[in-house]
Amino acid sequence: QNNPSPATAVEIQNRLGMHHGFAFDMQAVCSGFVYAVATADLYIRGGLAKRVLVIGSETFSRILDWSDRSTCVLFGDGAGALVLEAGEGAGTIADRGVLAASLRSDGAHKEKLFVDGGPSTTGTVGHLRMEGREVFKHAVGMITDVIEATFSAAGITAEDLDWFVPHQANKRIIDASAKKLGIAEQKVVVTVDLHGNTSAASVPLALSVAVADGRIKKGDLVLLEAMGGGFTWGAVLVRW
């Protein structure tokens, strides 16, 4: 569940029996998990945290217009989590953990993917609205932009990757992005057929599937990517 106040994070903190540290919610819609992993990494690097639980969750079923077939059949509910912990590294690409990240947003695209209500705007829950063709038109270019920036920051190429774990919004977007970047099809983790688009939960759910079935192993170089309403988009490179 998600209340306007306080943050859902503090409720989870309490349910875990934790009475120390700090917890807060982060809102970047479908890019939320990627944004949160990058943020957690910075807290650890800055010495403000030693261990961070990053959760990506969504309950789209509460905000779908079930008469709108252009959205209601695409989105789902889900949750996934990842734990990041401080560790000594050599400062090279061989280190484990977050190696590089690139985050972007552009509020000019808000009307292409948004919820038309809320407690502080209309006093209603509102429903998800999406211009699917417009989203697709921008998605591939935006995704490849942040991924290429992340590759450049880390000093790697697509060939160096072991796995690409993208936001599970649309198989055509995933395929087109991988092709444009030169990422081999066999390196792409796809779970959209299992879960649908679970927004901020889609990347951790896909990670969970690929780790559980043995594809992603300790030491693998993994690229996470997402794009969502706002628009927000971003990529994070991790050594598993």
Backbone as JSON, one array per atom type, in Angstrom:
{
  "sequence": "QNNPSPATAVEIQNRLGMHHGFAFDMQAVCSGFVYAVATADLYIRGGLAKRVLVIGSETFSRILDWSDRSTCVLFGDGAGALVLEAGEGAGTIADRGVLAASLRSDGAHKEKLFVDGGPSTTGTVGHLRMEGREVFKHAVGMITDVIEATFSAAGITAEDLDWFVPHQANKRIIDASAKKLGIAEQKVVVTVDLHGNTSAASVPLALSVAVADGRIKKGDLVLLEAMGGGFTWGAVLVRW",
  "N": [[0.83, -1.18, 0.0], [0.3, 2.37, -0.37], [0.48, 5.29, 1.21], [-0.43, 8.81, 1.29], [0.99, 10.07, 3.29], [2.64, 8.87, 6.21], [5.81, 8.11, 4.55], [5.81, 5.05, 2.71], [8.05, 3.56, 3.08], [8.86, 3.86, 5.78], [6.97, 2.39, 7.11], [7.53, -0.19, 6.2], [10.08, -0.39, 7.26], [9.42, -0.46, 10.0], [7.92, -2.83, 10.1], [9.93, -4.62, 9.61], [11.16, -4.61, 11.96], [13.04, -2.69, 12.51], [14.62, 0.02, 14.07], [16.4, 1.98, 13.65], [18.72, 3.87, 11.6], [17.53, 5.21, 8.42], [14.64, 5.83, 6.38], [12.98, 6.29, 3.27], [10.62, 7.26, 0.72], [10.81, 7.11, -2.86], [10.09, 8.68, -5.91], [9.92, 7.96, -9.12], [8.47, 6.75, -10.96], [8.33, 4.3, -13.46], [11.09, 4.27, -13.68], [11.92, 4.22, -11.13], [13.26, 2.18, -9.56], [15.81, 1.99, -10.73], [16.7, 4.64, -10.41], [16.7, 4.64, -7.61], [18.62, 2.69, -6.93], [20.94, 3.92, -7.91], [20.93, 6.16, -6.25], [21.16, 4.98, -3.7], [23.7, 3.91, -3.94], [25.23, 6.25, -3.96], [24.75, 7.22, -1.37], [26.08, 5.26, 0.09], [28.71, 5.5, -0.92], [29.18, 8.07, -0.02], [29.35, 7.73, 2.67], [27.15, 7.85, 4.35], [25.59, 5.68, 4.7], [25.83, 2.18, 5.35], [24.64, -0.12, 4.56], [21.99, -0.77, 2.35], [18.58, -1.26, 1.73], [16.91, -1.59, -1.18], [13.85, -1.1, -2.64], [11.6, -1.87, -5.21], [8.38, -1.22, -6.12], [4.91, -1.64, -7.07], [1.45, -0.89, -7.48], [-0.41, -0.96, -9.78], [-2.95, -1.77, -10.42], [-4.75, -0.35, -8.92], [-5.0, 2.07, -10.11], [-5.76, 1.84, -12.72], [-7.76, 2.28, -15.63], [-10.24, 0.28, -16.26], [-11.77, 0.12, -18.5], [-10.26, 0.99, -20.52], [-8.59, -0.34, -22.96], [-6.11, 0.11, -24.0], [-4.35, 0.48, -21.99], [-5.01, -1.05, -19.65], [-4.52, -3.75, -20.08], [-1.82, -4.0, -20.11], [-0.37, -3.35, -17.81], [0.8, -4.3, -14.5], [0.79, -5.5, -11.04], [3.45, -5.58, -8.65], [6.51, -6.4, -6.84], [9.91, -6.02, -5.87], [13.23, -6.47, -4.54], [16.52, -5.32, -3.56], [19.68, -5.64, -1.98], [22.22, -3.46, -1.1], [25.6, -3.15, -0.14], [28.3, -1.68, 1.65], [31.66, -2.0, 0.54], [35.16, -2.73, 0.18], [36.97, -1.77, -2.68], [39.0, -1.92, -5.67], [38.72, 0.18, -7.28], [38.36, -0.26, -9.94], [37.0, -1.65, -13.04], [36.64, -4.23, -12.38], [35.65, -4.4, -9.85], [33.05, -5.34, -7.5], [29.54, -4.5, -7.3], [27.92, -1.27, -7.75], [28.99, 0.29, -10.66], [28.8, 2.34, -12.54], [26.56, 4.98, -13.52], [23.76, 6.6, -15.13], [21.4, 9.11, -15.18], [18.33, 10.58, -16.25], [15.82, 13.1, -16.97], [12.82, 14.59, -18.32], [10.48, 16.84, -18.11], [8.8, 17.86, -20.04], [7.47, 15.95, -21.38], [5.35, 15.0, -19.93], [2.52, 14.72, -20.41], [2.31, 12.53, -22.02], [2.43, 10.17, -20.62], [0.91, 9.57, -17.75], [-0.83, 10.03, -14.57], [-4.14, 10.98, -14.19], [-5.01, 12.38, -11.84], [-5.21, 12.73, -8.21], [-4.69, 12.94, -4.62], [-3.94, 15.6, -3.9], [-4.5, 17.1, -6.12], [-6.94, 16.57, -7.68], [-8.42, 15.4, -5.76], [-9.12, 12.83, -6.1], [-8.39, 9.37, -6.95], [-7.57, 8.97, -9.58], [-6.65, 7.95, -12.97], [-4.41, 5.94, -14.95], [-2.99, 7.29, -17.85], [-1.97, 7.01, -21.2], [-0.09, 7.76, -24.1], [0.62, 5.63, -26.23], [2.02, 5.3, -28.74], [3.51, 7.64, -28.88], [5.15, 7.37, -26.64], [6.65, 5.13, -27.4], [7.95, 6.21, -29.6], [9.85, 7.94, -28.51], [11.22, 6.34, -26.73], [13.34, 4.41, -27.47], [15.52, 5.99, -28.39], [16.04, 7.58, -26.11], [16.67, 5.65, -24.18], [18.95, 4.4, -25.28], [20.66, 6.56, -25.21], [21.26, 7.09, -22.41], [22.4, 4.65, -21.76], [24.64, 4.48, -23.43], [26.05, 6.6, -22.32], [26.57, 5.56, -19.82], [28.13, 3.32, -20.47], [30.34, 4.71, -21.49], [31.24, 6.08, -19.2], [32.09, 3.95, -17.67], [33.96, 2.83, -19.27], [33.55, 0.71, -21.07], [32.2, -1.57, -23.58], [29.28, -2.73, -25.4], [29.82, -5.38, -25.91], [31.24, -6.24, -23.71], [29.4, -6.72, -21.76], [27.63, -9.04, -19.65], [24.95, -9.46, -19.07], [21.86, -7.88, -19.93], [19.42, -6.17, -18.34], [16.54, -4.89, -18.83], [13.9, -2.41, -18.28], [10.7, -3.79, -18.17], [8.65, -3.05, -20.26], [7.77, -3.22, -22.91], [8.13, -5.48, -25.48], [9.0, -4.88, -28.05], [10.28, -2.41, -27.72], [12.38, -3.2, -26.03], [13.75, -5.05, -27.7], [14.44, -3.38, -29.91], [16.06, -1.47, -28.67], [18.2, -3.01, -27.67], [19.21, -3.97, -30.09], [20.02, -1.59, -31.38], [22.05, -0.82, -29.69], [23.83, -2.84, -29.98], [23.75, -5.08, -28.37], [23.8, -8.46, -27.78], [21.12, -10.7, -28.5], [20.86, -12.99, -26.87], [21.81, -12.14, -24.47], [19.92, -10.64, -23.25], [17.56, -10.15, -20.72], [14.27, -11.08, -20.51], [11.09, -10.62, -19.2], [8.61, -9.67, -19.54], [6.53, -11.09, -20.6], [5.81, -12.67, -18.52], [5.11, -11.06, -16.32], [4.0, -8.67, -17.2], [3.95, -5.07, -17.44], [5.31, -3.91, -14.68], [6.13, -1.53, -13.7], [8.13, 0.23, -11.43], [8.82, -2.15, -10.25], [9.63, -3.89, -12.19], [12.34, -4.23, -13.08], [13.75, -5.28, -10.72], [12.22, -7.65, -10.46], [12.77, -8.99, -12.86], [15.52, -9.32, -12.52], [15.47, -11.04, -10.32], [14.3, -13.36, -11.43], [16.27, -14.08, -13.34], [18.51, -14.5, -11.74], [17.6, -16.57, -10.12], [17.21, -18.66, -11.97], [19.75, -19.2, -12.7], [21.11, -17.79, -14.66], [22.26, -15.17, -14.22], [25.2, -14.73, -12.53], [27.54, -14.61, -9.75], [29.93, -12.08, -10.13], [29.27, -11.43, -12.72], [28.79, -8.97, -15.29], [26.35, -6.62, -15.3], [23.77, -4.8, -16.82], [21.38, -2.47, -15.91], [18.3, -0.96, -16.81], [15.85, 1.61, -17.32], [12.77, 3.28, -18.23], [10.28, 5.74, -17.83], [7.14, 7.4, -16.95], [7.08, 10.95, -17.08], [9.05, 12.49, -18.79], [11.11, 9.98, -17.21], [14.33, 8.49, -17.18], [16.97, 6.05, -17.13], [20.16, 4.39, -16.48], [22.03, 1.79, -14.94], [25.11, 0.34, -14.22], [26.24, -2.7, -12.98], [28.4, -4.88, -11.13], [27.76, -8.09, -10.45]],
  "CA": [[0.0, 0.0, 0.0], [1.05, 3.62, -0.42], [-0.29, 6.4, 1.77], [0.17, 10.11, 1.01], [1.93, 10.35, 4.36], [4.07, 9.04, 5.94], [6.37, 7.27, 3.49], [5.63, 3.6, 2.83], [9.33, 3.02, 3.53], [8.97, 3.78, 7.25], [6.11, 1.28, 7.53], [8.31, -1.4, 5.95], [11.14, -0.37, 8.27], [8.82, -0.9, 11.26], [7.55, -4.25, 9.98], [11.17, -5.38, 9.67], [11.68, -4.52, 13.32], [14.18, -1.77, 12.52], [14.36, 1.29, 14.74], [17.6, 2.79, 13.45], [18.87, 4.22, 10.19], [16.51, 6.1, 7.88], [13.9, 5.26, 5.26], [12.17, 7.27, 2.56], [10.09, 6.87, -0.59], [11.36, 7.79, -4.03], [9.09, 8.63, -6.96], [10.36, 8.18, -10.5], [7.58, 5.83, -11.68], [8.98, 3.08, -13.95], [12.53, 4.38, -13.47], [12.14, 4.35, -9.69], [14.25, 1.26, -9.02], [17.12, 2.4, -11.25], [17.02, 5.88, -9.68], [16.95, 4.31, -6.2], [19.91, 1.98, -6.84], [21.97, 4.94, -8.08], [20.91, 6.98, -5.05], [21.7, 4.17, -2.6], [25.15, 3.82, -4.16], [25.82, 7.52, -3.56], [24.71, 7.27, 0.09], [27.14, 4.38, 0.57], [29.99, 6.13, -1.27], [29.33, 9.28, 0.8], [29.54, 7.38, 4.07], [25.94, 8.04, 5.15], [24.96, 4.38, 4.9], [26.69, 1.01, 5.12], [23.82, -1.14, 3.92], [20.73, -0.17, 1.91], [17.55, -2.09, 1.11], [16.24, -0.85, -2.24], [12.63, -1.8, -3.02], [10.8, -1.35, -6.33], [7.04, -1.82, -5.98], [3.85, -0.95, -7.8], [0.09, -1.46, -7.49], [-1.09, -0.28, -10.89], [-4.36, -2.18, -10.49], [-5.57, 0.64, -8.22], [-5.13, 3.31, -10.89], [-6.06, 1.54, -14.12], [-9.12, 2.43, -16.14], [-10.47, -1.06, -16.81], [-12.47, 0.22, -19.79], [-9.27, 1.46, -21.49], [-7.8, -1.51, -23.34], [-4.76, 0.5, -24.41], [-3.49, 0.49, -20.8], [-5.32, -2.0, -18.57], [-3.99, -5.1, -20.36], [-0.36, -3.94, -20.15], [0.28, -3.07, -16.52], [0.54, -5.24, -13.42], [1.3, -5.21, -9.69], [4.61, -6.39, -8.31], [7.52, -5.82, -5.95], [11.19, -6.72, -5.82], [14.17, -5.73, -3.7], [17.96, -5.58, -3.7], [20.46, -5.1, -0.87], [23.55, -2.96, -1.42], [26.4, -3.07, 1.07], [29.63, -1.09, 1.45], [32.77, -2.95, 0.46], [36.38, -2.16, -0.38], [37.26, -2.16, -4.05], [40.25, -1.37, -6.21], [38.4, 1.33, -8.13], [38.42, -0.67, -11.34], [35.81, -2.28, -13.59], [36.55, -5.58, -11.8], [34.98, -4.31, -8.54], [31.64, -5.72, -7.4], [28.67, -3.4, -6.91], [27.56, -0.29, -8.78], [30.19, 0.78, -11.32], [28.5, 3.6, -13.24], [25.13, 5.24, -13.69], [23.36, 7.81, -15.84], [19.98, 9.36, -14.95], [17.81, 11.73, -16.99], [14.37, 13.33, -16.97], [12.36, 15.72, -19.11], [9.07, 17.03, -17.77], [8.02, 18.31, -21.19], [6.74, 14.8, -21.92], [4.42, 14.53, -18.9], [1.18, 14.37, -20.91], [2.35, 11.28, -22.79], [2.28, 9.04, -19.7], [0.67, 10.21, -16.46], [-2.08, 9.7, -13.88], [-4.94, 12.2, -14.26], [-5.64, 12.73, -10.58], [-4.43, 12.54, -7.01], [-5.27, 13.59, -3.44], [-3.67, 17.03, -3.81], [-4.88, 17.79, -7.35], [-8.38, 16.45, -7.95], [-9.1, 14.75, -4.63], [-9.5, 11.48, -6.53], [-7.22, 8.53, -7.22], [-7.15, 9.19, -10.96], [-6.33, 6.77, -13.77], [-3.25, 6.01, -15.81], [-3.24, 7.66, -19.24], [-0.75, 6.83, -21.97], [-0.06, 7.84, -25.55], [1.56, 4.55, -26.48], [2.87, 5.54, -29.91], [4.43, 8.72, -28.53], [6.13, 6.8, -25.72], [7.53, 4.28, -28.19], [8.74, 7.07, -30.49], [10.96, 8.53, -27.76], [11.86, 5.39, -25.82], [14.6, 3.78, -27.91], [16.56, 7.0, -28.4], [16.36, 7.98, -24.74], [17.3, 4.52, -23.51], [20.31, 4.22, -25.8], [21.43, 7.73, -24.78], [21.81, 6.9, -21.06], [23.23, 3.45, -21.74], [25.92, 4.85, -24.02], [26.74, 7.44, -21.33], [27.03, 4.65, -18.77], [29.26, 2.58, -21.07], [31.47, 5.63, -21.59], [31.73, 6.34, -17.85], [32.74, 2.73, -17.17], [35.01, 2.45, -20.2], [33.25, -0.61, -21.64], [31.32, -1.62, -24.74], [28.19, -3.71, -25.28], [30.39, -6.73, -25.95], [31.75, -6.59, -22.38], [28.28, -7.06, -20.89], [27.15, -10.41, -19.54], [23.49, -9.44, -19.1], [21.11, -6.64, -20.03], [18.13, -6.33, -17.65], [15.8, -3.65, -19.07], [12.53, -2.25, -17.82], [9.85, -4.69, -18.96], [7.46, -2.32, -20.69], [7.33, -3.54, -24.25], [9.15, -6.33, -26.11], [9.53, -4.19, -29.22], [11.23, -1.4, -27.23], [13.54, -3.94, -25.55], [14.48, -5.58, -28.86], [14.99, -2.28, -30.71], [17.14, -0.85, -27.89], [19.34, -3.94, -27.67], [19.77, -4.01, -31.45], [20.7, -0.32, -31.64], [23.25, -0.77, -28.85], [24.71, -3.96, -30.3], [23.71, -6.08, -27.3], [23.32, -9.72, -28.34], [19.79, -11.11, -28.03], [20.96, -14.0, -25.81], [22.22, -11.49, -23.22], [18.81, -9.81, -22.78], [16.6, -10.81, -19.84], [12.9, -10.64, -20.83], [10.06, -11.22, -18.35], [7.35, -8.95, -19.75], [5.5, -12.1, -20.87], [5.43, -13.29, -17.24], [4.59, -10.12, -15.32], [3.5, -7.42, -17.74], [4.72, -3.9, -17.02], [5.09, -3.67, -13.24], [6.74, -0.24, -13.39], [9.37, 0.2, -10.64], [9.11, -3.53, -9.83], [9.95, -4.77, -13.31], [13.77, -4.57, -13.11], [14.1, -6.26, -9.68], [11.56, -8.94, -10.75], [13.55, -9.63, -13.92], [16.76, -9.74, -11.86], [15.16, -12.2, -9.48], [14.1, -14.51, -12.32], [17.53, -14.45, -13.98], [19.4, -15.04, -10.69], [17.04, -17.85, -9.67], [17.39, -19.72, -12.97], [21.18, -19.44, -12.87], [21.74, -17.0, -15.72], [23.13, -14.16, -13.61], [26.06, -15.34, -11.51], [28.49, -13.72, -9.08], [30.99, -11.62, -11.01], [28.75, -11.02, -14.03], [28.58, -7.54, -15.54], [24.91, -6.53, -15.58], [23.27, -3.45, -17.07], [19.97, -2.24, -15.59], [17.82, 0.22, -17.54], [14.4, 1.84, -17.22], [12.21, 4.55, -18.69], [8.89, 5.83, -17.41], [6.43, 8.67, -16.98], [7.82, 12.13, -16.66], [9.7, 11.17, -18.77], [12.35, 9.73, -16.5], [15.0, 7.33, -17.72], [18.29, 5.91, -16.56], [20.85, 3.11, -16.57], [23.03, 1.52, -13.89], [25.96, -0.82, -14.5], [26.65, -3.34, -11.73], [29.09, -6.16, -11.13], [26.94, -8.88, -9.52]],
  "C": [[0.88, 1.24, 0.0], [0.16, 4.74, 0.07], [0.37, 7.72, 1.39], [1.23, 10.48, 2.04], [1.66, 9.4, 5.52], [4.52, 8.11, 4.81], [6.11, 5.8, 3.76], [6.91, 2.97, 3.39], [9.43, 2.89, 5.05], [8.07, 2.68, 7.81], [6.84, -0.05, 7.33], [9.44, -1.51, 6.97], [10.61, -0.91, 9.6], [8.47, -2.38, 11.22], [8.79, -5.15, 10.02], [11.8, -5.34, 11.07], [12.88, -3.6, 13.45], [13.79, -0.45, 13.17], [15.6, 2.19, 14.69], [17.7, 3.11, 11.96], [17.78, 5.17, 9.73], [15.88, 5.47, 6.65], [13.07, 6.34, 4.59], [11.7, 6.7, 1.23], [10.76, 7.69, -1.68], [10.37, 7.62, -5.18], [9.72, 8.97, -8.31], [9.62, 7.22, -11.42], [8.38, 4.61, -12.16], [10.5, 3.09, -13.77], [12.9, 4.36, -11.99], [13.23, 3.45, -9.14], [15.66, 1.64, -9.47], [17.59, 3.68, -10.56], [17.43, 5.54, -8.24], [18.27, 3.58, -6.0], [21.06, 2.99, -6.96], [22.07, 5.82, -6.84], [21.52, 6.24, -3.85], [23.22, 4.06, -2.71], [25.84, 5.1, -3.69], [25.81, 7.68, -2.04], [25.84, 6.42, 0.69], [28.51, 5.0, 0.3], [30.26, 7.34, -0.38], [29.48, 9.0, 2.28], [28.31, 7.56, 4.96], [25.2, 6.74, 5.4], [25.97, 3.28, 4.62], [25.95, -0.09, 4.38], [22.47, -0.53, 3.58], [19.82, -1.23, 1.29], [16.8, -1.23, 0.11], [15.04, -1.68, -2.72], [11.98, -1.1, -4.22], [9.44, -2.01, -6.26], [6.0, -0.98, -6.7], [2.52, -1.67, -7.62], [-0.72, -0.69, -8.54], [-2.57, -0.62, -10.95], [-5.29, -1.16, -9.84], [-5.82, 1.88, -9.07], [-5.39, 3.06, -12.37], [-7.52, 1.8, -14.43], [-9.42, 1.13, -16.88], [-11.29, -1.06, -18.09], [-11.51, 0.67, -20.9], [-8.33, 0.31, -21.83], [-6.38, -1.16, -23.78], [-3.8, 0.55, -23.22], [-3.75, -0.69, -19.86], [-4.76, -3.4, -18.81], [-2.47, -5.15, -20.28], [0.31, -3.93, -18.79], [-0.13, -4.06, -15.43], [1.1, -4.76, -12.09], [2.51, -6.1, -9.4], [5.53, -5.67, -7.35], [8.77, -6.67, -6.0], [12.17, -5.86, -5.03], [15.6, -6.19, -3.93], [18.66, -4.97, -2.49], [21.84, -4.69, -1.37], [24.33, -2.79, -0.11], [27.78, -2.5, 0.75], [30.69, -2.18, 1.42], [33.98, -2.26, -0.16], [36.61, -2.68, -1.81], [38.56, -1.52, -4.5], [40.0, -0.14, -7.07], [38.47, 1.02, -9.6], [37.11, -1.32, -11.77], [35.61, -3.68, -13.02], [35.84, -5.58, -10.45], [33.55, -4.83, -8.61], [30.83, -4.52, -6.93], [28.37, -2.47, -8.07], [28.84, 0.33, -9.34], [29.98, 2.13, -12.0], [27.0, 3.75, -13.38], [24.91, 6.52, -14.47], [21.85, 7.96, -15.69], [19.55, 10.61, -15.71], [16.32, 11.88, -16.73], [14.07, 14.53, -17.84], [10.85, 15.86, -18.93], [8.2, 17.51, -18.91], [7.15, 17.19, -21.75], [5.66, 14.27, -20.98], [3.11, 14.0, -19.47], [1.15, 13.07, -21.71], [2.16, 10.04, -21.93], [2.14, 9.59, -18.29], [-0.61, 9.67, -15.83], [-2.87, 10.99, -13.73], [-5.69, 12.53, -12.96], [-4.71, 12.49, -9.42], [-5.04, 13.31, -5.85], [-5.09, 15.11, -3.43], [-4.04, 17.8, -5.07], [-6.39, 17.76, -7.56], [-9.15, 15.86, -6.77], [-9.59, 13.36, -4.98], [-8.21, 10.67, -6.72], [-6.68, 8.8, -8.61], [-6.83, 7.88, -11.66], [-5.09, 7.03, -14.62], [-3.68, 6.34, -17.24], [-1.93, 7.58, -20.01], [-0.99, 7.01, -23.46], [1.02, 6.86, -26.01], [2.52, 4.79, -27.63], [3.91, 6.61, -29.62], [5.54, 8.2, -27.6], [7.15, 5.97, -26.5], [8.48, 5.12, -29.05], [9.98, 7.63, -29.8], [11.81, 7.49, -27.04], [13.23, 4.91, -26.26], [15.76, 4.77, -27.89], [17.01, 7.4, -27.01], [17.11, 6.89, -24.0], [18.74, 4.36, -23.98], [21.22, 5.37, -25.37], [22.07, 7.5, -23.4], [22.7, 5.66, -20.96], [24.61, 3.74, -22.33], [26.73, 5.73, -23.08], [27.32, 6.59, -20.21], [28.22, 3.82, -19.24], [30.52, 3.46, -21.08], [32.09, 5.89, -20.23], [32.51, 5.16, -17.3], [33.88, 2.28, -18.07], [34.82, 1.07, -20.79], [32.43, -0.46, -22.91], [30.24, -2.67, -24.49], [28.72, -5.14, -25.24], [30.88, -7.2, -24.59], [30.65, -7.05, -21.43], [28.04, -8.57, -20.83], [25.63, -10.45, -19.68], [22.94, -8.02, -19.17], [19.74, -6.89, -19.42], [17.36, -5.01, -17.79], [14.46, -3.62, -18.35], [11.62, -3.04, -18.75], [8.53, -4.02, -19.35], [6.89, -2.89, -21.98], [8.44, -4.31, -24.95], [9.79, -5.64, -27.32], [10.55, -3.13, -28.82], [12.52, -2.08, -26.77], [14.39, -4.42, -26.72], [15.16, -4.47, -29.66], [16.16, -1.61, -30.0], [18.38, -1.72, -27.91], [20.02, -3.96, -29.03], [20.57, -2.75, -31.75], [22.01, -0.23, -30.88], [24.25, -1.88, -29.17], [24.8, -4.99, -29.2], [23.09, -7.35, -27.86], [22.01, -10.16, -27.69], [19.87, -12.08, -26.86], [21.4, -13.42, -24.47], [21.08, -10.68, -22.58], [17.84, -10.64, -21.93], [15.21, -10.23, -20.1], [11.9, -11.39, -19.95], [8.7, -10.55, -18.54], [6.2, -9.92, -20.03], [5.02, -12.77, -19.59], [4.66, -12.33, -16.32], [3.85, -8.93, -15.89], [4.42, -6.29, -17.31], [4.39, -3.6, -15.56], [5.85, -2.44, -12.77], [8.04, -0.41, -12.59], [9.76, -1.2, -10.18], [9.68, -4.37, -10.96], [11.43, -5.16, -13.37], [14.15, -5.54, -11.99], [13.43, -7.63, -9.89], [12.34, -9.7, -11.82], [14.89, -10.12, -13.38], [16.56, -11.02, -11.07], [15.01, -13.47, -10.31], [15.43, -15.01, -12.86], [18.56, -14.98, -12.98], [18.93, -16.43, -10.27], [17.27, -18.97, -10.68], [18.86, -19.94, -13.36], [21.86, -18.65, -13.96], [22.73, -15.97, -15.14], [23.88, -14.78, -12.44], [27.0, -14.3, -10.91], [29.63, -13.38, -10.05], [30.53, -11.16, -12.37], [28.57, -9.5, -14.1], [27.16, -7.36, -16.06], [24.51, -5.07, -15.76], [21.77, -3.4, -16.78], [19.53, -0.96, -16.3], [16.33, 0.37, -17.36], [14.03, 3.19, -17.82], [10.75, 4.58, -18.29], [8.35, 7.24, -17.49], [7.27, 9.81, -16.45], [8.29, 12.99, -17.83], [10.88, 11.16, -17.81], [13.0, 8.53, -17.17], [16.41, 7.25, -17.14], [18.85, 4.51, -16.73], [21.87, 3.0, -15.44], [23.79, 0.26, -14.28], [26.46, -1.4, -13.19], [27.48, -4.61, -12.02], [28.43, -7.0, -10.05], [27.81, -9.58, -8.47]]
}
